[in-house]
Amino acid sequence: MLSARENTCRLYARQKPERVGFTDNLWADTIRKWVEQGYPTRRVRRTVKRTVTERGADVEREAEEEKDQPVDPVEHFGFDIAGVGGWFDMLPLRGFSEVVEETSEWKVTRNGAGAALKFWKNKSGTPEHVDFRMTSREVWERDYRPHLLQVDRERVKIESAREALERRRQAGYWTYYGHLFIFENMRRSLGDLCMYQSVLDDPAWIHDYNRVHTDFYKAHYRLLFEEAGVPDGVWMYEDLGYNKGLFMSPRVLQELFFPYFKEVVDFFHSYGCPVTLHTCGSTREALPMIADAGFDGLHPMERAAGNDPFEYAEKYGDRFVFVGGFDKRILETHDRDLIRRSTREYLRGMKARGARLVLASDHSISTNTDYGDFRCFAETWREEMAY
């Protein structure tokens, strides 16, 4: 039987795999809830730093503590693919984080692009946009652009990526680095209003922003590849749509963003890395551009946004590995007969269309899904996974 890595490599190489792959994105809140429902934990020992008072002065000391931690879901559920890093600080002011406002429930922090975002403290969720300083080309050129013109190795977590890559590869998983790129980075730097206005009023600024960040992105990934190692693939996180369509017209995306997407995909291909595009929301109108840019995988095909994985498999089965596509709302029904039946129908339907598939939900697994219901999903995959 092929290992997870071997089977997934076949999927991306357009070779005949033994089985459908399996993965998913589980919220941290979800895992904490599942522990109360029987999800396994293991006792771990770790070194922590604590502040103690000695002779009237506060001193930081190291101490050993034991703690129960949830078992790694990649191992527990038998996922085929595992992230091993690749995230680096791509905001202009490295390591900058300023607390603007804070309560017991949330915190507003200003990031290295001058944007103030509101984060929940005790639960997962998309940060709320509060305020932005990068509101014109003049501000960009004066305060932020100069910080993105040199390679800065302090931005890249080389040692942790090397360790994760070696550990996951030895365990037989298909490994990938992942990061945002220009579209998502622009949203968290300019804010939606300024971004959409500038696309229309000052496209030259948008091109310059994308040119600078693309060069910066490639330079730091080159450093990561050369010093931490090359994984089996790369994931690019760029949410191009919402539940009704794309955030921008296909024409605007094609002119201002996709040339840089293609350049970066070609860059990763030069290292032998297939590239999966994660884009939430409606994807249909962007599919021709995604294929032309050379992306190898598509994730997550959100069903609530009108995506139809069967249709995509019929039209683009020769172009993409399809990752995801199973309606997460079914996993939230707590109806295990429905979960089993729907999982079988989805797997059989995709295989009948010749799709190269890695089964996953069409978004992520929130606290609305119970542990036993996700186990039912995983068990049905095992029964139906063979091609």
C-alpha positions as CSV (number, residue, x, y, z in Angstrom):
1,M,0.0,0.0,0.0
2,L,1.3,3.4,-0.9
3,S,2.2,5.9,1.9
4,A,0.2,9.1,2.3
5,R,3.0,11.0,0.6
6,E,3.4,8.5,-2.3
7,N,-0.3,8.5,-3.0
8,T,-0.7,12.3,-2.9
9,C,2.3,12.7,-5.2
10,R,0.6,10.5,-7.7
11,L,-2.5,12.6,-7.4
12,Y,-0.6,15.8,-8.2
13,A,1.5,14.1,-10.9
14,R,-1.6,13.0,-12.8
15,Q,-0.6,9.3,-12.2
16,K,-3.0,6.7,-11.1
17,P,-3.4,6.8,-7.3
18,E,-4.5,3.9,-5.1
19,R,-7.1,5.9,-3.2
20,V,-8.8,9.3,-2.5
21,G,-6.8,11.4,-0.1
22,F,-8.1,12.9,3.2
23,T,-7.5,16.1,5.1
24,D,-9.3,19.0,6.8
25,N,-8.9,22.2,8.7
26,L,-10.1,21.9,12.3
27,W,-10.6,25.0,14.4
28,A,-8.7,25.1,17.7
29,D,-12.0,25.8,19.4
30,T,-13.4,22.6,17.8
31,I,-10.6,20.4,19.1
32,R,-11.1,21.8,22.6
33,K,-14.8,21.0,22.4
34,W,-14.0,17.5,21.1
35,V,-11.7,16.7,24.0
36,E,-14.9,17.0,26.2
37,Q,-16.5,14.5,23.8
38,G,-13.8,11.9,24.0
39,Y,-11.1,13.2,21.6
40,P,-7.8,11.7,22.8
41,T,-5.1,13.6,24.6
42,R,-1.6,12.8,25.6
43,R,0.6,13.9,28.5
44,V,3.5,16.1,27.5
45,R,6.3,17.7,29.4
46,R,7.5,21.1,28.4
47,T,9.7,23.9,29.6
48,V,8.0,27.2,30.5
49,K,9.2,30.5,31.7
50,R,7.8,31.9,34.9
51,T,8.4,35.1,36.8
52,V,9.3,34.6,40.5
53,T,10.2,37.0,43.2
54,E,13.7,36.5,44.7
55,R,15.1,38.9,47.2
56,G,12.5,41.5,46.4
57,A,13.0,41.4,42.7
58,D,11.1,39.7,39.9
59,V,13.2,37.1,38.1
60,E,12.3,35.0,35.1
61,R,13.1,31.3,35.6
62,E,12.6,28.1,33.5
63,A,10.4,25.4,35.0
64,E,9.2,22.0,33.8
65,E,5.4,21.3,33.6
66,E,3.2,18.4,32.5
67,K,0.1,19.1,30.5
68,D,-2.5,17.1,28.6
69,Q,-2.7,18.1,25.0
70,P,-5.0,17.0,22.2
71,V,-3.4,14.3,19.9
72,D,-2.4,15.7,16.6
73,P,-5.4,15.5,14.3
74,V,-3.2,14.6,11.3
75,E,-2.1,11.5,13.1
76,H,-5.4,10.7,14.8
77,F,-7.6,10.8,11.7
78,G,-5.0,9.6,9.2
79,F,-4.8,12.7,7.1
80,D,-2.6,12.5,4.1
81,I,-1.1,16.0,4.0
82,A,0.5,18.1,6.6
83,G,1.5,21.8,6.7
84,V,5.1,22.4,7.8
85,G,5.4,26.2,7.9
86,G,6.1,28.7,5.2
87,W,4.4,31.6,6.9
88,F,6.6,34.6,7.3
89,D,6.1,38.2,8.3
90,M,5.3,39.9,5.0
91,L,4.0,43.2,6.4
92,P,6.3,46.2,5.9
93,L,7.2,46.8,9.6
94,R,8.5,43.5,10.8
95,G,7.2,42.2,14.1
96,F,5.2,45.4,14.7
97,S,2.0,44.9,16.9
98,E,0.5,47.8,18.8
99,V,-2.5,47.3,21.2
100,V,-5.0,50.0,20.4
101,E,-7.9,48.8,22.6
102,E,-8.5,45.8,24.8
103,T,-11.3,44.2,26.8
104,S,-11.8,40.8,28.4
105,E,-13.4,39.5,25.2
106,W,-11.4,41.1,22.4
107,K,-8.3,43.1,21.4
108,V,-7.7,45.7,18.7
109,T,-4.1,45.6,17.4
110,R,-2.4,47.7,14.8
111,N,-0.1,45.6,12.5
112,G,3.0,46.3,10.5
113,A,1.0,47.7,7.6
114,G,-0.7,50.3,9.7
115,A,-4.0,48.4,9.9
116,A,-6.0,48.1,13.2
117,L,-7.9,44.8,13.4
118,K,-10.2,43.5,16.1
119,F,-9.6,39.9,17.3
120,W,-11.7,37.8,19.6
121,K,-9.7,36.5,22.6
122,N,-11.5,33.3,23.5
123,K,-12.9,32.1,20.2
124,S,-12.0,31.7,16.6
125,G,-13.2,34.1,14.0
126,T,-12.3,36.5,11.1
127,P,-10.9,39.7,12.5
128,E,-13.0,42.9,12.1
129,H,-11.5,45.7,10.1
130,V,-11.3,48.9,12.2
131,D,-8.9,51.4,10.8
132,F,-6.2,51.7,8.1
133,R,-3.3,54.1,7.5
134,M,-2.1,52.9,4.1
135,T,-4.7,54.9,2.3
136,S,-2.8,56.4,-0.7
137,R,0.2,55.8,-3.0
138,E,2.0,58.6,-1.2
139,V,1.7,56.9,2.2
140,W,2.7,53.6,0.7
141,E,5.8,55.0,-0.9
142,R,6.8,57.1,2.1
143,D,6.1,54.8,5.1
144,Y,5.9,51.2,3.9
145,R,7.4,50.4,0.5
146,P,11.0,51.0,1.5
147,H,10.8,48.2,4.2
148,L,10.0,45.6,1.5
149,L,13.0,46.0,-0.8
150,Q,15.5,43.8,1.0
151,V,15.6,40.1,2.1
152,D,15.3,39.9,5.9
153,R,16.0,36.5,7.3
154,E,14.6,37.5,10.7
155,R,11.2,37.3,9.1
156,V,11.5,33.6,8.2
157,K,11.2,30.8,10.7
158,I,13.8,28.6,9.1
159,E,14.6,26.2,12.0
160,S,11.0,25.4,12.8
161,A,10.2,24.8,9.2
162,R,13.2,22.5,8.8
163,E,12.3,20.5,11.9
164,A,8.6,20.2,10.8
165,L,9.5,19.2,7.3
166,E,11.9,16.5,8.4
167,R,9.5,15.2,11.1
168,R,6.4,15.0,8.8
169,R,8.4,13.6,5.9
170,Q,9.8,10.8,8.0
171,A,6.3,10.0,9.1
172,G,5.3,9.6,5.5
173,Y,3.0,12.6,5.0
174,W,2.8,14.8,1.9
175,T,4.1,18.2,3.2
176,Y,3.4,21.7,2.1
177,Y,4.3,25.3,3.0
178,G,1.5,27.8,3.0
179,H,1.0,31.6,3.0
180,L,-1.3,34.4,2.0
181,F,-0.3,36.3,-1.2
182,I,-1.0,39.7,-2.7
183,F,-4.8,39.8,-2.7
184,E,-5.4,38.8,1.0
185,N,-2.3,40.8,2.1
186,M,-3.7,43.9,0.3
187,R,-7.1,43.6,2.1
188,R,-5.4,43.5,5.5
189,S,-3.1,46.4,4.6
190,L,-5.4,48.9,2.8
191,G,-8.8,47.7,3.9
192,D,-11.6,46.8,1.5
193,L,-12.8,50.4,0.7
194,C,-9.4,51.8,-0.1
195,M,-8.4,48.7,-2.0
196,Y,-11.5,48.6,-4.3
197,Q,-11.4,52.4,-4.9
198,S,-7.7,52.2,-5.8
199,V,-8.2,49.4,-8.2
200,L,-10.4,51.7,-10.2
201,D,-8.7,55.1,-9.5
202,D,-5.0,54.2,-9.3
203,P,-4.3,50.8,-10.9
204,A,-0.6,51.8,-11.3
205,W,-0.4,51.8,-7.5
206,I,-1.9,48.4,-7.3
207,H,0.6,47.1,-9.9
208,D,3.5,48.6,-7.9
209,Y,2.2,47.1,-4.6
210,N,1.8,43.7,-6.3
211,R,5.2,44.0,-8.0
212,V,7.0,44.8,-4.8
213,H,5.3,42.1,-2.8
214,T,5.8,39.5,-5.4
215,D,9.5,40.1,-5.5
216,F,9.6,40.1,-1.7
217,Y,7.6,36.9,-1.5
218,K,9.8,35.0,-4.0
219,A,13.0,36.2,-2.3
220,H,11.9,35.0,1.2
221,Y,10.6,31.7,-0.2
222,R,13.9,31.2,-2.0
223,L,15.6,31.6,1.4
224,L,13.2,29.1,3.0
225,F,13.7,26.5,0.3
226,E,17.5,26.8,0.3
227,E,17.9,26.7,4.1
228,A,14.9,24.8,5.5
229,G,14.2,22.5,2.6
230,V,11.8,22.0,-0.2
231,P,8.4,20.5,0.7
232,D,6.2,18.4,-1.6
233,G,4.0,21.3,-2.5
234,V,2.8,24.8,-1.6
235,W,-0.7,26.2,-0.7
236,M,-1.6,29.8,-1.5
237,Y,-4.4,31.4,0.5
238,E,-6.3,34.0,-1.5
239,D,-10.1,34.4,-0.9
240,L,-11.2,35.9,-4.2
241,G,-15.0,35.6,-3.7
242,Y,-17.9,35.7,-1.4
243,N,-21.2,33.7,-1.4
244,K,-22.6,35.7,-4.4
245,G,-19.6,35.9,-6.7
246,L,-16.1,37.3,-7.0
247,F,-15.0,40.4,-5.1
248,M,-13.8,41.9,-8.3
249,S,-14.7,41.4,-12.0
250,P,-12.7,38.7,-13.8
251,R,-11.3,41.4,-16.1
252,V,-9.9,43.4,-13.1
253,L,-8.5,40.3,-11.5
254,Q,-6.9,39.2,-14.8
255,E,-5.3,42.6,-15.4
256,L,-4.1,43.4,-11.8
257,F,-3.6,40.2,-9.9
258,F,-3.3,37.0,-12.0
259,P,-0.1,37.9,-13.8
260,Y,1.6,37.9,-10.4
261,F,-0.2,34.7,-9.5
262,K,1.2,33.0,-12.6
263,E,4.7,34.3,-11.9
264,V,4.7,32.9,-8.4
265,V,3.2,29.6,-9.5
266,D,6.0,29.3,-12.1
267,F,8.5,30.1,-9.4
268,F,7.3,27.3,-7.2
269,H,7.1,24.9,-10.2
270,S,10.8,25.6,-10.8
271,Y,11.4,23.9,-7.4
272,G,9.2,21.0,-8.3
273,C,6.4,22.1,-6.1
274,P,2.7,21.9,-7.2
275,V,0.6,24.8,-6.0
276,T,-2.9,24.5,-4.5
277,L,-5.1,27.7,-4.5
278,H,-7.3,28.1,-1.4
279,T,-10.1,30.5,-2.3
280,C,-13.3,30.7,-0.3
281,G,-16.6,31.9,-1.7
282,S,-17.7,31.6,-5.3
283,T,-15.0,30.3,-7.6
284,R,-16.8,29.5,-10.9
285,E,-16.0,32.8,-12.8
286,A,-12.3,32.6,-11.8
287,L,-11.7,29.0,-12.8
288,P,-10.4,29.7,-16.4
289,M,-7.9,32.2,-14.9
290,I,-6.9,29.8,-12.1
291,A,-6.2,27.1,-14.7
292,D,-4.3,29.4,-17.0
293,A,-2.1,30.6,-14.2
294,G,-1.0,27.0,-13.7
295,F,-2.4,26.1,-10.3
296,D,-2.4,22.4,-9.7
297,G,-4.9,22.1,-6.9
298,L,-8.2,23.8,-6.0
299,H,-9.6,24.2,-2.4
300,P,-12.2,24.2,-0.9
301,M,-15.1,24.6,-3.4
302,E,-17.6,26.1,-0.9
303,R,-21.0,24.6,-1.6
304,A,-23.0,27.4,0.1
305,A,-21.4,29.8,-2.4
306,G,-22.7,27.9,-5.4
307,N,-19.7,25.8,-6.3
308,D,-20.4,22.4,-7.8
309,P,-17.5,20.0,-7.6
310,F,-19.1,17.5,-10.0
311,E,-19.3,20.2,-12.6
312,Y,-15.7,21.3,-12.0
313,A,-14.5,17.8,-12.2
314,E,-16.2,17.3,-15.6
315,K,-14.7,20.6,-17.0
316,Y,-11.3,20.8,-15.2
317,G,-10.6,17.2,-14.1
318,D,-7.4,17.2,-16.3
319,R,-6.1,20.4,-14.6
320,F,-6.7,20.2,-10.8
321,V,-6.4,18.0,-7.8
322,F,-9.7,18.8,-6.0
323,V,-9.3,19.3,-2.3
324,G,-12.5,19.6,-0.3
325,G,-16.0,20.1,-1.8
326,F,-18.0,18.2,0.9
327,D,-20.7,20.4,2.3
328,K,-19.8,21.2,5.9
329,R,-23.4,21.9,6.7
330,I,-24.1,18.1,6.4
331,L,-21.5,17.5,9.1
332,E,-23.4,19.9,11.3
333,T,-26.7,18.1,11.1
334,H,-25.7,15.5,13.7
335,D,-27.5,13.0,11.4
336,R,-25.0,10.2,10.9
337,D,-27.1,8.3,8.4
338,L,-27.1,11.5,6.2
339,I,-23.4,12.0,6.7
340,R,-22.6,8.4,5.6
341,R,-24.9,8.5,2.6
342,S,-23.8,12.0,1.5
343,T,-20.1,11.1,1.9
344,R,-20.6,7.9,-0.2
345,E,-22.4,9.8,-2.9
346,Y,-19.8,12.5,-3.1
347,L,-16.8,10.1,-3.2
348,R,-18.5,7.9,-5.8
349,G,-19.6,10.8,-7.9
350,M,-16.2,12.4,-8.0
351,K,-14.5,9.1,-8.8
352,A,-17.0,8.3,-11.5
353,R,-15.9,11.6,-13.1
354,G,-12.3,10.7,-12.9
355,A,-11.5,13.4,-10.4
356,R,-8.2,13.4,-8.5
357,L,-9.6,14.0,-5.1
358,V,-8.5,14.8,-1.5
359,L,-11.6,14.6,0.6
360,A,-12.2,17.5,3.0
361,S,-15.0,19.8,4.0
362,D,-15.8,22.8,1.8
363,H,-14.5,25.3,4.3
364,S,-13.3,24.2,7.7
365,I,-14.6,22.3,10.7
366,S,-16.2,24.6,13.3
367,T,-17.6,23.9,16.7
368,N,-20.9,23.2,15.1
369,T,-19.6,19.7,14.2
370,D,-19.3,17.0,16.9
371,Y,-16.4,14.7,17.3
372,G,-18.5,11.5,16.6
373,D,-19.9,13.0,13.5
374,F,-16.5,13.8,12.0
375,R,-15.3,10.3,12.9
376,C,-18.3,9.0,10.9
377,F,-17.1,11.1,8.0
378,A,-13.6,9.7,8.3
379,E,-14.8,6.1,8.7
380,T,-16.9,6.4,5.5
381,W,-13.9,7.7,3.6
382,R,-11.9,4.7,4.6
383,E,-14.7,2.4,3.4
384,E,-15.0,4.2,0.0
385,M,-11.5,5.6,-0.6
386,A,-10.2,3.1,-3.1
387,Y,-10.2,4.1,-6.8
